[in-house]
Structures are given as structure tokens and as C-alpha cells.
């Protein structure tokens, strides 16, 4: 598992150089409000207990500087990645994507269509 995850991290940095938050312990909360904030385009969870959770930067307040965020879960437990409070992910308000131990998640900022009144949305998916 570790070799595959490490290879994925290396491939992501080769394809698109990223600012990494490589030593991350996710918050032990299964709630959106208590989740650890994602601050880098590439975040690696290396430790954590049950109910690891992270939260993406807000689209509504333009905190999301990067158009794509990658979360790699090297911990022994699953992790949830929430959109920020009030945002949507995969068109669902306040949604989360669950990343299995040894898996990864990719989150892409979808822009609103010009002249539409649709708010921006996260597109998120997990891979194992």
C-alpha cells in the first residue's frame, strides 16, 4: 500500500508541481465544523484516529486559491473530506467524500457558468 501511495504522490508532483502539506494529522471529528482545514494543493494524512476529517477551502468566499486539491490518506483509518460550510460538492450542499486508508481523493473547483446564477461547486472523487 505505501509504495503505491508514495508513487501516486510522486506522480502528482511531477505532473503538476504543488505546494504540499506533507505532515498532516487529520482532526478526530466526523463533522464538517470540526474538520482540519486543507491549506495546500497536496495534503497527505499520515496519522489520525477514527473519524479523520478535513475541510476544503471555501468557494463562496474565494478561499480556494488552487483549482485542484489532492488528499492522500496514508493513515490506517478512513478520512472524510468535506466542502466548506455552505458550499456544494458534486451538487450536494455540505457534502463529504470518504477516502479509504491507503486511498486518495481529488477535488476540482468547478466554475459557475457566465450569466448563470449557479454557485461554484466542488467535484470530488476518491480512489483506492
C-alpha positions as CSV (number, residue, x, y, z in Angstrom):
1,X,0.0,0.0,0.0
2,X,2.7,2.5,1.0
3,X,4.6,2.0,-2.3
4,X,1.5,2.7,-4.4
5,X,0.6,5.7,-2.3
6,X,4.1,7.1,-2.5
7,X,4.2,6.5,-6.3
8,X,0.9,8.4,-6.6
9,X,2.3,11.4,-4.6
10,X,5.4,11.4,-6.8
11,X,3.3,11.3,-10.0
12,X,1.1,14.1,-8.8
13,X,4.1,16.4,-8.1
14,X,5.7,15.5,-11.4
15,X,2.5,16.3,-13.4
16,X,1.8,19.5,-11.6
17,X,4.2,21.0,-9.0
18,X,2.2,21.6,-5.9
19,X,2.6,23.1,-2.5
20,X,2.4,20.2,-0.1
21,X,1.2,19.9,3.4
22,X,3.1,16.6,3.9
23,X,2.9,16.1,7.7
24,X,-0.7,16.2,8.5
25,X,-2.7,14.7,11.3
26,X,-6.4,15.0,10.4
27,X,-8.9,16.2,13.0
28,X,-10.6,13.5,15.0
29,X,-14.0,14.7,14.1
30,X,-16.7,13.3,11.8
31,X,-18.3,16.7,11.5
32,X,-17.8,19.4,9.0
33,X,-17.3,22.1,11.6
34,X,-14.5,20.3,13.5
35,X,-12.6,19.2,10.4
36,X,-8.9,20.1,9.8
37,X,-8.6,22.9,7.1
38,X,-6.8,21.9,3.9
39,X,-4.2,24.6,3.2
40,X,-2.2,23.1,0.3
41,X,-2.9,21.7,-3.1
42,X,-1.5,18.4,-2.0
43,X,-2.3,17.1,1.6
44,X,-1.1,13.8,3.0
45,X,-2.7,12.3,6.1
46,X,0.0,10.4,7.9
47,X,-1.7,9.8,11.2
48,X,-5.1,10.1,12.9
49,X,-7.7,8.2,14.9
50,X,-11.2,7.2,14.0
51,X,-13.3,9.7,12.1
52,X,-10.5,11.7,10.4
53,X,-11.9,14.7,8.7
54,X,-10.7,17.6,6.6
55,X,-12.4,20.6,5.0
56,X,-11.8,22.2,1.6
57,X,-11.3,26.0,1.3
58,X,-14.5,27.9,0.7
59,X,-15.6,28.6,-2.8
60,X,-18.2,31.1,-1.7
61,X,-15.6,33.3,0.0
62,X,-12.9,32.7,-2.7
63,X,-10.5,31.0,-0.2
64,X,-9.9,28.2,-2.8
65,X,-6.7,29.5,-4.4
66,X,-5.9,26.3,-6.3
67,X,-8.3,24.8,-8.9
68,X,-7.4,21.3,-7.8
69,X,-6.7,19.7,-4.4
70,X,-5.4,16.2,-3.8
71,X,-5.7,14.4,-0.5
72,X,-3.7,11.2,0.1
73,X,-4.6,9.1,3.1
74,X,-1.5,7.2,4.4
75,X,-3.2,6.6,7.8
76,X,-4.7,3.3,8.9
77,X,-8.2,4.7,9.0
78,X,-10.7,6.2,6.6
79,X,-11.0,10.0,6.3
80,X,-13.8,12.3,5.2
81,X,-13.2,15.5,3.1
82,X,-16.0,18.0,3.4
83,X,-16.7,21.1,1.4
84,X,-16.8,24.3,3.4
85,X,-20.0,25.1,5.2
86,X,-22.5,26.4,2.7
87,X,-20.5,25.1,-0.4
88,X,-21.6,22.2,-2.5
89,X,-19.7,19.1,-3.7
90,X,-21.0,17.0,-6.5
91,X,-24.1,19.3,-6.4
92,X,-24.9,18.4,-2.8
93,X,-24.7,21.0,-0.1
94,X,-22.3,20.4,2.8
95,X,-21.3,17.1,1.3
96,X,-18.2,14.9,2.0
97,X,-16.2,12.3,0.1
98,X,-14.8,9.3,2.1
99,X,-11.2,8.3,1.4
100,X,-10.3,4.7,2.4
101,X,-7.0,4.0,4.2
102,X,-4.3,3.9,1.5
103,X,-6.5,5.8,-0.9
104,X,-6.6,9.3,-2.4
105,X,-9.1,11.9,-3.2
106,X,-9.1,14.5,-6.0
107,X,-11.2,17.7,-5.6
108,X,-11.6,20.1,-8.6
109,X,-13.2,23.5,-8.4
110,X,-15.9,23.9,-11.0
111,X,-16.6,27.4,-12.0
112,X,-20.0,28.9,-12.4
113,X,-21.2,29.4,-16.0
114,X,-21.1,33.0,-17.1
115,X,-24.5,34.7,-16.8
116,X,-25.9,31.8,-14.7
117,X,-27.0,32.1,-11.1
118,X,-25.5,28.7,-10.2
119,X,-22.9,28.9,-7.4
120,X,-19.5,27.3,-7.9
121,X,-19.3,23.6,-7.0
122,X,-16.6,21.1,-6.0
123,X,-16.3,17.9,-8.0
124,X,-14.8,15.3,-5.7
125,X,-13.9,11.6,-6.1
126,X,-12.0,9.0,-4.0
127,X,-9.7,6.3,-5.4
128,X,-8.2,3.2,-3.8
